[in-house]
Amino acid sequence: MDKAKEQRAKELLERINKERGFVMAWRRILCERDPDYMEMYHAMSNFVITKERAIPRKYKELILIALDAVTHARSVSIKAHVKNALNAGASEDEILEAFELCTLLSIHNFSDHLEELEEEFNAYKKPR
């Protein structure tokens, strides 16, 4: 990779981490291989998730938590959305209720991610 592309990928990864709270491996790979595509994807993702529109950020994060749990997403994604929801003002009870909705579709996906939920609740309570 040329130096300019490498620098652009590094800066984009830093921005994604700052804006989303996490960087999954596939985003890192796309940043390194096709930063133009990743830039476009990240802009679209930010527009949908972080731009204040009809649905407040707190509720968007609750929806994403439920979707992640139902689709059996990776722990890093669920933890990031739990953290983002807490930072956006969601209560632990609201987050748990979003998770509980998943039992209607799959009790196993719900139970598989309860540990991550508890870890993020505890991490959020620690002094920063």
C-alpha positions in Angstrom: 0.0 0.0 0.0 1.3 3.4 -0.8 2.0 5.9 2.0 -0.9 8.3 1.2 -3.4 5.4 1.1 -1.9 4.0 4.3 -2.2 7.4 6.1 -5.8 7.8 4.8 -6.7 4.4 6.1 -5.2 5.1 9.5 -7.0 8.4 9.8 -10.3 6.9 8.7 -10.0 4.1 11.2 -9.3 6.6 14.0 -12.4 8.6 13.0 -14.6 5.5 12.8 -13.5 4.4 16.3 -14.1 7.9 17.6 -17.5 8.2 16.0 -18.9 4.7 16.4 -17.0 3.6 19.5 -15.6 0.5 17.9 -13.9 -0.8 14.7 -14.7 -4.3 13.6 -12.1 -6.3 11.6 -14.0 -6.0 8.3 -14.0 -2.2 8.6 -10.2 -2.2 9.1 -9.8 -4.5 6.1 -11.9 -2.2 3.9 -10.1 0.9 5.1 -6.8 -0.6 4.1 -8.0 -2.0 0.8 -10.6 0.4 -0.4 -10.7 3.6 1.7 -13.1 5.3 -0.8 -15.7 2.6 -0.3 -15.3 2.6 3.5 -15.5 6.4 3.6 -18.8 6.2 1.7 -20.1 3.4 3.8 -19.1 5.1 7.1 -20.8 8.3 5.9 -24.1 6.4 5.2 -23.8 4.6 8.5 -23.3 7.8 10.4 -26.2 9.5 8.7 -28.5 6.7 9.7 -27.2 6.2 13.3 -25.8 9.4 14.6 -27.6 12.2 12.7 -30.5 13.6 14.8 -33.6 13.0 12.8 -37.0 11.6 13.8 -35.7 8.8 16.1 -33.4 9.9 18.9 -30.0 8.3 19.2 -31.0 6.4 22.4 -33.8 4.6 20.6 -31.6 3.9 17.5 -29.1 2.2 19.8 -31.8 0.2 21.5 -33.1 -1.0 18.1 -29.5 -1.9 17.1 -29.0 -3.9 20.3 -32.1 -5.9 19.6 -31.2 -6.4 16.0 -27.7 -7.5 17.0 -29.0 -9.9 19.5 -31.5 -11.5 17.1 -29.0 -11.8 14.3 -26.4 -13.2 16.7 -23.9 -10.4 16.1 -20.4 -10.4 17.5 -19.8 -9.4 21.1 -17.9 -6.3 20.1 -20.9 -4.9 18.2 -23.4 -5.6 21.0 -21.0 -4.1 23.7 -20.5 -1.0 21.6 -24.2 -0.4 21.1 -24.9 -1.0 24.8 -22.2 1.5 25.7 -23.5 4.0 23.1 -27.1 3.5 24.4 -26.0 4.2 28.0 -24.1 7.3 26.8 -27.2 8.4 25.0 -29.2 8.2 28.2 -30.8 4.7 28.0 -31.3 3.0 31.3 -30.1 -0.5 32.1 -33.8 -1.5 32.3 -34.5 -0.1 28.8 -31.5 -2.0 27.4 -32.6 -5.2 29.1 -36.1 -4.8 27.8 -34.7 -4.4 24.2 -32.9 -7.6 24.8 -36.0 -9.3 26.2 -37.9 -8.5 23.0 -35.5 -10.9 21.3 -36.8 -13.9 23.2 -39.9 -13.7 21.0 -37.7 -14.7 18.1 -34.9 -16.7 19.7 -34.2 -17.4 23.4 -30.8 -18.7 22.5 -29.6 -15.4 21.0 -30.9 -13.6 24.0 -29.1 -15.9 26.5 -25.9 -15.9 24.5 -25.4 -12.2 24.9 -26.5 -11.6 28.5 -22.9 -11.8 29.7 -21.9 -8.9 27.4 -24.8 -6.9 28.6 -23.7 -7.4 32.2 -20.1 -6.6 31.4 -21.0 -3.3 29.8 -23.4 -2.3 32.6 -20.5 -2.9 35.1 -18.0 -1.1 33.0 -20.3 1.9 32.7 -20.6 2.2 36.4 -16.9 2.3 37.0 -15.3 5.7 37.6 -13.9 7.2 34.4 
